[in-house]
Amino acid sequence: MEIKGIHHVSAITADAKENLNFYTNILGLRLVKKSVNQDAPSMYHLFYADEKGRPGTDVTFFEIPRAGQTYQGTNSISATSFRVPNDKALDYWKLRFEELHVPHDLIKEQAGRQTLPFTDFEGQRLLLVSDEHNTGVAGGIAWNKSPIPQEFGIIGLGPSHLTVADIEGTESLFTSVLNFRKKGTYPSEMAGQPDVAVYETAEGGTGAEIHLAHRTDLPSERPGKGSVHHVALRVENEEELHAWIDRLNEHSVDNSGYIDRFYFHSIYLKDPNGITIELATDGPGFATDEKLEHLGEKLALPPFLENRRTEIEQRLRPL
């Protein structure tokens, strides 16, 4: 059994309308599904991805209008990265961020790649990562109808960054249970803190890494708008997902058991520091209930919520 890489990342926003504007009009991602949180259908769940919503290209947001500010700290998914085709693309994005007043840092090297850190309008911690020298998991294809030239567009998710207080527990989960392998380390940006460890799976590369930072100088994060709820990892199919459930149970890792999310099938678990991790199948995919050319245009509901459509639509603010 082998996890294929990052599947998606799900985060929290307090303003779905402004979120939609930022991730489509500024970052150029495609809204591939406009839906609701299946466990709390009074809130939006928005899915942004590449042209087809390929696994490994998808960032999603739950809208919680009254969410407070995030107080950053340990035991968190502390940054989400997006892949761009090459180093030249980072120069384009730096200029774009300057023109649109998007808070950003300088282009700098991290783990052997050029990166451009930035934040969204709620302080969501993000960075663009160049695929200039990527030899691992292939990226997707940027949407050709976005405002970004396709040769510079975002082609998927890069490494997820985790910050923890108890690094041994998380290391053990990823290596002994989830079968990741340690690739190397790079210096922390914080003086006096341990190096950041890089773990990879399957083909490796930009789309198949977890970067794990051990911080001893911070309290636990208090999540809110601008924080990440969970990271999902790619599993080939449903048969393999059930094999992972067996493996988690054999290692006494508490988990949700099988959950049908309609667009993919999942299990959820928590690492020893309380970070939520999902394993999700590559299919069935976002074109299950909408034609590919019309993804994200209407409110999509899984079959078990369809009989509540009128009630759900009345509770949602139009986007």
Secondary structure, 3 states (H helix, E strand, C coil): CCCCCEEEEEEEECCHHHHHHHHHHHCCCEEEEEEEECCEEEEEEEEEECCCCCCCCEEEEEECCCCCECECCECEEEEEEEEECCHHHHHHHHHHHHHHCCCECCCEEECCEEEEEEECCCCCEEEEEECCCCCCCCCCCCCCCCCCCHHHCCCEEEEEEEEECCHHHHHHHHHHHCCCEEEEEECCCCCCCCCEEEEECCCCCHHHEEEEEECCCCCECECCECCEEEEEEEECCHHHHHHHHHHHHHCCCCECCCEECCCEEEEEEECCCCCEEEEEEEEECHHHCCCHHHCCCCECCCHHHHHHHHHHHHHCCCC
